[in-house]
Amino acid sequence: MKRIVVTGGSGKAGDATVLDLLDHGYDVLNIDIRPPAIARCRFQQIDLTQLGETIEALHGADAVVHLAANPNPAGWSEERMFRHNTGTTYNIFRAATMLALKRVVWASSETTLGLPFERVAPVYAPIDEAAPLFPESSYALSKVVSETMAQQFSRWSGIPFIGLRFSNIMRPEAYDQFPGFWADPHRRKWNLWGYVDVRDVAQSCRRSLEADVQGAHAFIIAAADTVMNRPSAALMADVFPDVPLLPLAHPYATLLGIGGAQRHLGYVPRHSWRDHLEEH
């Protein structure tokens, strides 16, 4: 699979993914509603709400990495955002199966797990893919619906579908804000103090294309640590004392379980804010 279409390739995660794929020898087409800030590969301006345009854009590709979605578009109602995200994802899935692509990789979200963990506490931590889904917003619900669509499209077609439940995606320049979180553990409890470097997002997309998997899956993609400078067990004891805490890989380990992605995709987070701040 060398000919890859990346939807939303002009965005934060999309641009990093395009660059990573190009660095690993892939032939990449970026399709987006707007041009990229930096032209890294071929680009087509496509409206993914139109099935015909979507089919045309995917024609000739081996696989698609679908990253075009918006959790909080300015000025949009929740209904419009839900309809847009589910409709464009349906069009990608439909086009991919009609054209018999070899794989679909797409952006799900950590929000499916119950974020912001206010009305519903996590059932345990590190929370993983075995936990029940508790969408608490229309955006999260759009991702749950899309995970169900992926299961059925994969069943109908036999094409592997891999959904990636990305944590809070960060560029390295954003790490300078992390010390501002440390005084109040409640400030970032909403996703169990999770984050993921945009370069590891790109890595996870590439590994999802290359992994030996069948069927439909959804994996949590996060950094190996939290945004905090306090041990993870202490954070849980302070903020979620009644939530069972499972064994941790190290004292500052992520509370978003990435074991599934590690086992099935070979995903290993390579970037941490700790490395960045130590350099400064």
Rosetta blueprint (number, residue, H / E / L):
1 M L
2 K L
3 R E
4 I E
5 V E
6 V E
7 T E
8 G L
9 G L
10 S L
11 G L
12 K H
13 A H
14 G H
15 D H
16 A H
17 T H
18 V H
19 L H
20 D H
21 L H
22 L H
23 D H
24 H L
25 G L
26 Y L
27 D E
28 V E
29 L E
30 N E
31 I E
32 D E
33 I L
34 R L
35 P L
36 P L
37 A L
38 I L
39 A L
40 R L
41 C L
42 R E
43 F E
44 Q E
45 Q E
46 I L
47 D L
48 L L
49 T L
50 Q L
51 L H
52 G H
53 E H
54 T H
55 I H
56 E H
57 A H
58 L H
59 H L
60 G L
61 A L
62 D L
63 A E
64 V E
65 V E
66 H E
67 L L
68 A L
69 A L
70 N L
71 P L
72 N L
73 P L
74 A L
75 G L
76 W L
77 S L
78 E H
79 E H
80 R H
81 M H
82 F H
83 R H
84 H H
85 N H
86 T H
87 G H
88 T H
89 T H
90 Y H
91 N H
92 I H
93 F H
94 R H
95 A H
96 A H
97 T H
98 M H
99 L L
100 A L
101 L L
102 K L
103 R E
104 V E
105 V E
106 W E
107 A E
108 S E
109 S E
110 E H
111 T H
112 T H
113 L H
114 G L
115 L L
116 P L
117 F L
118 E L
119 R L
120 V L
121 A L
122 P L
123 V L
124 Y L
125 A E
126 P L
127 I E
128 D L
129 E L
130 A L
131 A L
132 P L
133 L L
134 F L
135 P L
136 E L
137 S L
138 S H
139 Y H
140 A H
141 L H
142 S H
143 K H
144 V H
145 V H
146 S H
147 E H
148 T H
149 M H
150 A H
151 Q H
152 Q H
153 F H
154 S H
155 R H
156 W H
157 S H
158 G L
159 I L
160 P L
161 F E
162 I E
163 G E
164 L E
165 R E
166 F E
167 S L
168 N L
169 I E
170 M E
171 R L
172 P H
173 E H
174 A H
175 Y H
176 D H
177 Q H
178 F H
179 P H
180 G H
181 F H
182 W L
183 A L
184 D L
185 P L
186 H L
187 R L
188 R L
189 K H
190 W H
191 N H
192 L L
193 W L
194 G L
195 Y L
196 V E
197 D E
198 V H
199 R H
200 D H
201 V H
202 A H
203 Q H
204 S H
205 C H
206 R H
207 R H
208 S H
209 L H
210 E H
211 A L
212 D L
213 V L
214 Q L
215 G L
216 A E
217 H E
218 A E
219 F E
220 I E
221 I E
222 A L
223 A L
224 A L
225 D E
226 T L
227 V L
228 M L
229 N L
230 R L
231 P L
232 S H
233 A H
234 A H
235 L H
236 M H
237 A H
238 D H
239 V H
240 F L
241 P L
242 D L
243 V L
244 P L
245 L E
246 L L
247 P L
248 L L
249 A L
250 H L
251 P L
252 Y L
253 A E
254 T L
255 L L
256 L E
257 G L
258 I L
259 G H
260 G H
261 A H
262 Q H
263 R H
264 H H
265 L H
266 G L
267 Y L
268 V L
269 P L
270 R L
271 H L
272 S L
273 W H
274 R H
275 D H
276 H H
277 L H
278 E H
279 E L
280 H L
